[in-house]
Amino acid sequence: MNRILKILRNLKNNNHKKRPENLDTSDSEDPPKKPQKSKKIEDPNKKKLKEFEKIKLLGRGSVGHVFLVRLKGTDQLYAMKVLEKDEMIKKKIR
């Protein structure tokens, strides 16, 4: 009851912006929680760079290279384009 009277007095005196020092906050609501970052779900079919073996350079472009690569453990061959980000930024390529 005393706590309610203190709150009412503070509101009446326009001190409601300040929190009373000796007010027990155990009954008050928890502060709002920050939204959690969503976890990135990886595609199980997506291959990583370390899963490929470079065989030879096929060509060079203005912002990168193209390599002939083999998927490790298989005979599958692919062309892999490796772009240099800083060159793309310099040339403003999107």
Phi and psi in radians as a Rosetta constraint file:
Dihedral C 1 N 2 CA 2 C 2 CIRCULARHARMONIC -1.089 0.35
Dihedral N 2 CA 2 C 2 N 3 CIRCULARHARMONIC -0.649 0.35
Dihedral C 2 N 3 CA 3 C 3 CIRCULARHARMONIC -1.119 0.35
Dihedral N 3 CA 3 C 3 N 4 CIRCULARHARMONIC -0.706 0.35
Dihedral C 3 N 4 CA 4 C 4 CIRCULARHARMONIC -1.136 0.35
Dihedral N 4 CA 4 C 4 N 5 CIRCULARHARMONIC -0.721 0.35
Dihedral C 4 N 5 CA 5 C 5 CIRCULARHARMONIC -1.107 0.35
Dihedral N 5 CA 5 C 5 N 6 CIRCULARHARMONIC -0.685 0.35
Dihedral C 5 N 6 CA 6 C 6 CIRCULARHARMONIC -1.100 0.35
Dihedral N 6 CA 6 C 6 N 7 CIRCULARHARMONIC -0.732 0.35
Dihedral C 6 N 7 CA 7 C 7 CIRCULARHARMONIC -1.116 0.35
Dihedral N 7 CA 7 C 7 N 8 CIRCULARHARMONIC -0.775 0.35
Dihedral C 7 N 8 CA 8 C 8 CIRCULARHARMONIC -1.102 0.35
Dihedral N 8 CA 8 C 8 N 9 CIRCULARHARMONIC -0.684 0.35
Dihedral C 8 N 9 CA 9 C 9 CIRCULARHARMONIC -1.131 0.35
Dihedral N 9 CA 9 C 9 N 10 CIRCULARHARMONIC -0.726 0.35
Dihedral C 9 N 10 CA 10 C 10 CIRCULARHARMONIC -1.116 0.35
Dihedral N 10 CA 10 C 10 N 11 CIRCULARHARMONIC -0.710 0.35
Dihedral C 10 N 11 CA 11 C 11 CIRCULARHARMONIC -1.146 0.35
Dihedral N 11 CA 11 C 11 N 12 CIRCULARHARMONIC -0.685 0.35
Dihedral C 11 N 12 CA 12 C 12 CIRCULARHARMONIC -1.168 0.35
Dihedral N 12 CA 12 C 12 N 13 CIRCULARHARMONIC -0.618 0.35
Dihedral C 12 N 13 CA 13 C 13 CIRCULARHARMONIC -1.534 0.35
Dihedral N 13 CA 13 C 13 N 14 CIRCULARHARMONIC 0.179 0.35
Dihedral C 13 N 14 CA 14 C 14 CIRCULARHARMONIC 1.027 0.35
Dihedral N 14 CA 14 C 14 N 15 CIRCULARHARMONIC 0.532 0.35
Dihedral C 14 N 15 CA 15 C 15 CIRCULARHARMONIC -1.764 0.35
Dihedral N 15 CA 15 C 15 N 16 CIRCULARHARMONIC 0.337 0.35
Dihedral C 15 N 16 CA 16 C 16 CIRCULARHARMONIC -1.195 0.35
Dihedral N 16 CA 16 C 16 N 17 CIRCULARHARMONIC -0.256 0.35
Dihedral C 16 N 17 CA 17 C 17 CIRCULARHARMONIC -1.335 0.35
Dihedral N 17 CA 17 C 17 N 18 CIRCULARHARMONIC -0.469 0.35
Dihedral C 17 N 18 CA 18 C 18 CIRCULARHARMONIC -1.604 0.35
Dihedral N 18 CA 18 C 18 N 19 CIRCULARHARMONIC 2.465 0.35
Dihedral C 18 N 19 CA 19 C 19 CIRCULARHARMONIC -1.495 0.35
Dihedral N 19 CA 19 C 19 N 20 CIRCULARHARMONIC 2.264 0.35
Dihedral C 19 N 20 CA 20 C 20 CIRCULARHARMONIC -1.060 0.35
Dihedral N 20 CA 20 C 20 N 21 CIRCULARHARMONIC 2.364 0.35
Dihedral C 20 N 21 CA 21 C 21 CIRCULARHARMONIC -1.149 0.35
Dihedral N 21 CA 21 C 21 N 22 CIRCULARHARMONIC -0.773 0.35
Dihedral C 21 N 22 CA 22 C 22 CIRCULARHARMONIC -1.737 0.35
Dihedral N 22 CA 22 C 22 N 23 CIRCULARHARMONIC 0.568 0.35
Dihedral C 22 N 23 CA 23 C 23 CIRCULARHARMONIC -1.635 0.35
Dihedral N 23 CA 23 C 23 N 24 CIRCULARHARMONIC 2.207 0.35
Dihedral C 23 N 24 CA 24 C 24 CIRCULARHARMONIC -1.262 0.35
Dihedral N 24 CA 24 C 24 N 25 CIRCULARHARMONIC 2.167 0.35
Dihedral C 24 N 25 CA 25 C 25 CIRCULARHARMONIC -1.790 0.35
Dihedral N 25 CA 25 C 25 N 26 CIRCULARHARMONIC 0.234 0.35
Dihedral C 25 N 26 CA 26 C 26 CIRCULARHARMONIC -1.149 0.35
Dihedral N 26 CA 26 C 26 N 27 CIRCULARHARMONIC -0.443 0.35
Dihedral C 26 N 27 CA 27 C 27 CIRCULARHARMONIC -1.565 0.35
Dihedral N 27 CA 27 C 27 N 28 CIRCULARHARMONIC -0.171 0.35
Dihedral C 27 N 28 CA 28 C 28 CIRCULARHARMONIC -1.329 0.35
Dihedral N 28 CA 28 C 28 N 29 CIRCULARHARMONIC 2.863 0.35
Dihedral C 28 N 29 CA 29 C 29 CIRCULARHARMONIC -1.267 0.35
Dihedral N 29 CA 29 C 29 N 30 CIRCULARHARMONIC 2.695 0.35
Dihedral C 29 N 30 CA 30 C 30 CIRCULARHARMONIC -1.203 0.35
Dihedral N 30 CA 30 C 30 N 31 CIRCULARHARMONIC 2.610 0.35
Dihedral C 30 N 31 CA 31 C 31 CIRCULARHARMONIC -1.126 0.35
Dihedral N 31 CA 31 C 31 N 32 CIRCULARHARMONIC 2.670 0.35
Dihedral C 31 N 32 CA 32 C 32 CIRCULARHARMONIC -1.080 0.35
Dihedral N 32 CA 32 C 32 N 33 CIRCULARHARMONIC 2.426 0.35
Dihedral C 32 N 33 CA 33 C 33 CIRCULARHARMONIC -1.531 0.35
Dihedral N 33 CA 33 C 33 N 34 CIRCULARHARMONIC 2.586 0.35
Dihedral C 33 N 34 CA 34 C 34 CIRCULARHARMONIC -1.238 0.35
Dihedral N 34 CA 34 C 34 N 35 CIRCULARHARMONIC 2.488 0.35
Dihedral C 34 N 35 CA 35 C 35 CIRCULARHARMONIC -1.128 0.35
Dihedral N 35 CA 35 C 35 N 36 CIRCULARHARMONIC 2.414 0.35
Dihedral C 35 N 36 CA 36 C 36 CIRCULARHARMONIC -1.391 0.35
Dihedral N 36 CA 36 C 36 N 37 CIRCULARHARMONIC 2.539 0.35
Dihedral C 36 N 37 CA 37 C 37 CIRCULARHARMONIC -1.240 0.35
Dihedral N 37 CA 37 C 37 N 38 CIRCULARHARMONIC 2.373 0.35
Dihedral C 37 N 38 CA 38 C 38 CIRCULARHARMONIC -1.279 0.35
Dihedral N 38 CA 38 C 38 N 39 CIRCULARHARMONIC 2.434 0.35
Dihedral C 38 N 39 CA 39 C 39 CIRCULARHARMONIC -1.367 0.35
Dihedral N 39 CA 39 C 39 N 40 CIRCULARHARMONIC 2.411 0.35
Dihedral C 39 N 40 CA 40 C 40 CIRCULARHARMONIC -1.344 0.35
Dihedral N 40 CA 40 C 40 N 41 CIRCULARHARMONIC 2.205 0.35
Dihedral C 40 N 41 CA 41 C 41 CIRCULARHARMONIC -1.637 0.35
Dihedral N 41 CA 41 C 41 N 42 CIRCULARHARMONIC 2.101 0.35
Dihedral C 41 N 42 CA 42 C 42 CIRCULARHARMONIC -1.521 0.35
Dihedral N 42 CA 42 C 42 N 43 CIRCULARHARMONIC 2.495 0.35
Dihedral C 42 N 43 CA 43 C 43 CIRCULARHARMONIC -1.309 0.35
Dihedral N 43 CA 43 C 43 N 44 CIRCULARHARMONIC 2.139 0.35
Dihedral C 43 N 44 CA 44 C 44 CIRCULARHARMONIC -1.133 0.35
Dihedral N 44 CA 44 C 44 N 45 CIRCULARHARMONIC -0.358 0.35
Dihedral C 44 N 45 CA 45 C 45 CIRCULARHARMONIC -1.537 0.35
Dihedral N 45 CA 45 C 45 N 46 CIRCULARHARMONIC -0.154 0.35
Dihedral C 45 N 46 CA 46 C 46 CIRCULARHARMONIC -1.299 0.35
Dihedral N 46 CA 46 C 46 N 47 CIRCULARHARMONIC 2.239 0.35
Dihedral C 46 N 47 CA 47 C 47 CIRCULARHARMONIC -1.620 0.35
Dihedral N 47 CA 47 C 47 N 48 CIRCULARHARMONIC 2.629 0.35
Dihedral C 47 N 48 CA 48 C 48 CIRCULARHARMONIC -1.804 0.35
Dihedral N 48 CA 48 C 48 N 49 CIRCULARHARMONIC 2.772 0.35
Dihedral C 48 N 49 CA 49 C 49 CIRCULARHARMONIC -1.012 0.35
Dihedral N 49 CA 49 C 49 N 50 CIRCULARHARMONIC -0.675 0.35
Dihedral C 49 N 50 CA 50 C 50 CIRCULARHARMONIC -1.208 0.35
Dihedral N 50 CA 50 C 50 N 51 CIRCULARHARMONIC -0.172 0.35
Dihedral C 50 N 51 CA 51 C 51 CIRCULARHARMONIC -1.489 0.35
Dihedral N 51 CA 51 C 51 N 52 CIRCULARHARMONIC -0.023 0.35
Dihedral C 51 N 52 CA 52 C 52 CIRCULARHARMONIC -2.018 0.35
Dihedral N 52 CA 52 C 52 N 53 CIRCULARHARMONIC 2.652 0.35
Dihedral C 52 N 53 CA 53 C 53 CIRCULARHARMONIC -2.046 0.35
Dihedral N 53 CA 53 C 53 N 54 CIRCULARHARMONIC 2.190 0.35
Dihedral C 53 N 54 CA 54 C 54 CIRCULARHARMONIC -1.267 0.35
Dihedral N 54 CA 54 C 54 N 55 CIRCULARHARMONIC 2.329 0.35
Dihedral C 54 N 55 CA 55 C 55 CIRCULARHARMONIC -1.803 0.35
Dihedral N 55 CA 55 C 55 N 56 CIRCULARHARMONIC -0.941 0.35
Dihedral C 55 N 56 CA 56 C 56 CIRCULARHARMONIC -2.827 0.35
Dihedral N 56 CA 56 C 56 N 57 CIRCULARHARMONIC 2.823 0.35
Dihedral C 56 N 57 CA 57 C 57 CIRCULARHARMONIC -1.376 0.35
Dihedral N 57 CA 57 C 57 N 58 CIRCULARHARMONIC 2.200 0.35
Dihedral C 57 N 58 CA 58 C 58 CIRCULARHARMONIC -1.640 0.35
Dihedral N 58 CA 58 C 58 N 59 CIRCULARHARMONIC -0.571 0.35
Dihedral C 58 N 59 CA 59 C 59 CIRCULARHARMONIC -3.038 0.35
Dihedral N 59 CA 59 C 59 N 60 CIRCULARHARMONIC 2.893 0.35
Dihedral C 59 N 60 CA 60 C 60 CIRCULARHARMONIC -2.199 0.35
Dihedral N 60 CA 60 C 60 N 61 CIRCULARHARMONIC 2.467 0.35
Dihedral C 60 N 61 CA 61 C 61 CIRCULARHARMONIC -2.104 0.35
Dihedral N 61 CA 61 C 61 N 62 CIRCULARHARMONIC -3.003 0.35
Dihedral C 61 N 62 CA 62 C 62 CIRCULARHARMONIC -1.255 0.35
Dihedral N 62 CA 62 C 62 N 63 CIRCULARHARMONIC -0.400 0.35
Dihedral C 62 N 63 CA 63 C 63 CIRCULARHARMONIC -2.252 0.35
Dihedral N 63 CA 63 C 63 N 64 CIRCULARHARMONIC 0.219 0.35
Dihedral C 63 N 64 CA 64 C 64 CIRCULARHARMONIC 3.085 0.35
Dihedral N 64 CA 64 C 64 N 65 CIRCULARHARMONIC -2.940 0.35
Dihedral C 64 N 65 CA 65 C 65 CIRCULARHARMONIC -2.257 0.35
Dihedral N 65 CA 65 C 65 N 66 CIRCULARHARMONIC 2.791 0.35
Dihedral C 65 N 66 CA 66 C 66 CIRCULARHARMONIC -2.136 0.35
Dihedral N 66 CA 66 C 66 N 67 CIRCULARHARMONIC 2.217 0.35
Dihedral C 66 N 67 CA 67 C 67 CIRCULARHARMONIC -2.013 0.35
Dihedral N 67 CA 67 C 67 N 68 CIRCULARHARMONIC 2.604 0.35
Dihedral C 67 N 68 CA 68 C 68 CIRCULARHARMONIC -1.531 0.35
Dihedral N 68 CA 68 C 68 N 69 CIRCULARHARMONIC 2.155 0.35
Dihedral C 68 N 69 CA 69 C 69 CIRCULARHARMONIC -2.243 0.35
Dihedral N 69 CA 69 C 69 N 70 CIRCULARHARMONIC 2.759 0.35
Dihedral C 69 N 70 CA 70 C 70 CIRCULARHARMONIC -2.122 0.35
Dihedral N 70 CA 70 C 70 N 71 CIRCULARHARMONIC 2.353 0.35
Dihedral C 70 N 71 CA 71 C 71 CIRCULARHARMONIC -1.224 0.35
Dihedral N 71 CA 71 C 71 N 72 CIRCULARHARMONIC 2.128 0.35
Dihedral C 71 N 72 CA 72 C 72 CIRCULARHARMONIC -1.001 0.35
Dihedral N 72 CA 72 C 72 N 73 CIRCULARHARMONIC 2.396 0.35
Dihedral C 72 N 73 CA 73 C 73 CIRCULARHARMONIC 1.486 0.35
Dihedral N 73 CA 73 C 73 N 74 CIRCULARHARMONIC -0.017 0.35
Dihedral C 73 N 74 CA 74 C 74 CIRCULARHARMONIC -2.371 0.35
Dihedral N 74 CA 74 C 74 N 75 CIRCULARHARMONIC 3.085 0.35
Dihedral C 74 N 75 CA 75 C 75 CIRCULARHARMONIC -1.802 0.35
Dihedral N 75 CA 75 C 75 N 76 CIRCULARHARMONIC 0.203 0.35
Dihedral C 75 N 76 CA 76 C 76 CIRCULARHARMONIC -1.298 0.35
Dihedral N 76 CA 76 C 76 N 77 CIRCULARHARMONIC 2.237 0.35
Dihedral C 76 N 77 CA 77 C 77 CIRCULARHARMONIC -1.858 0.35
Dihedral N 77 CA 77 C 77 N 78 CIRCULARHARMONIC 2.519 0.35
Dihedral C 77 N 78 CA 78 C 78 CIRCULARHARMONIC -2.432 0.35
Dihedral N 78 CA 78 C 78 N 79 CIRCULARHARMONIC 2.770 0.35
Dihedral C 78 N 79 CA 79 C 79 CIRCULARHARMONIC -1.760 0.35
Dihedral N 79 CA 79 C 79 N 80 CIRCULARHARMONIC 2.205 0.35
Dihedral C 79 N 80 CA 80 C 80 CIRCULARHARMONIC -1.996 0.35
Dihedral N 80 CA 80 C 80 N 81 CIRCULARHARMONIC 2.137 0.35
Dihedral C 80 N 81 CA 81 C 81 CIRCULARHARMONIC -1.625 0.35
Dihedral N 81 CA 81 C 81 N 82 CIRCULARHARMONIC 2.196 0.35
Dihedral C 81 N 82 CA 82 C 82 CIRCULARHARMONIC -1.985 0.35
Dihedral N 82 CA 82 C 82 N 83 CIRCULARHARMONIC 1.969 0.35
Dihedral C 82 N 83 CA 83 C 83 CIRCULARHARMONIC -1.748 0.35
Dihedral N 83 CA 83 C 83 N 84 CIRCULARHARMONIC 2.488 0.35
Dihedral C 83 N 84 CA 84 C 84 CIRCULARHARMONIC -1.679 0.35
Dihedral N 84 CA 84 C 84 N 85 CIRCULARHARMONIC 1.971 0.35
Dihedral C 84 N 85 CA 85 C 85 CIRCULARHARMONIC -1.070 0.35
Dihedral N 85 CA 85 C 85 N 86 CIRCULARHARMONIC -0.743 0.35
Dihedral C 85 N 86 CA 86 C 86 CIRCULARHARMONIC -1.125 0.35
Dihedral N 86 CA 86 C 86 N 87 CIRCULARHARMONIC -0.595 0.35
Dihedral C 86 N 87 CA 87 C 87 CIRCULARHARMONIC -1.183 0.35
Dihedral N 87 CA 87 C 87 N 88 CIRCULARHARMONIC -0.674 0.35
Dihedral C 87 N 88 CA 88 C 88 CIRCULARHARMONIC -1.119 0.35
Dihedral N 88 CA 88 C 88 N 89 CIRCULARHARMONIC -0.696 0.35
Dihedral C 88 N 89 CA 89 C 89 CIRCULARHARMONIC -1.155 0.35
Dihedral N 89 CA 89 C 89 N 90 CIRCULARHARMONIC -0.747 0.35
Dihedral C 89 N 90 CA 90 C 90 CIRCULARHARMONIC -1.050 0.35
Dihedral N 90 CA 90 C 90 N 91 CIRCULARHARMONIC -0.690 0.35
Dihedral C 90 N 91 CA 91 C 91 CIRCULARHARMONIC -1.612 0.35
Dihedral N 91 CA 91 C 91 N 92 CIRCULARHARMONIC 0.000 0.35
Dihedral C 91 N 92 CA 92 C 92 CIRCULARHARMONIC 0.984 0.35
Dihedral N 92 CA 92 C 92 N 93 CIRCULARHARMONIC 0.812 0.35
Dihedral C 92 N 93 CA 93 C 93 CIRCULARHARMONIC -1.610 0.35
Dihedral N 93 CA 93 C 93 N 94 CIRCULARHARMONIC 2.361 0.35
